[in-house]
């Protein structure tokens, strides 16, 4: 089942953050991740306004996302973002859907 890293980034020092932003995509790709949301326009539809930018990456599974997050390669570039802003990072599992033709039983009901 796919997994997603969802990041809310409150960037206070874009100039220093740029080094991290340039280095990270290649490491994400080498570990099997793919960006779904990065940059672009964001429109608040509900809730309090926030200056945060949202970044969402998709991974083959939770293990792949965690392997990236804890990799020596990412550990080497993560310090580039220190002091550049505040970050909230969430790892979420994707939806595991049951085939429509498979009858639901007590053990596999959604």
Secondary structure, DSSP 8 states (H G I E B T S, - for coil): --EEEEEEEEES-HHHHHHHHHHHHHHHHHTT-EEEE-SS-----SS-----EEEEEEESSHHHHHHHHT-HHHHHHHGGGTTSEEEEEEEEE------TTS---TTT--
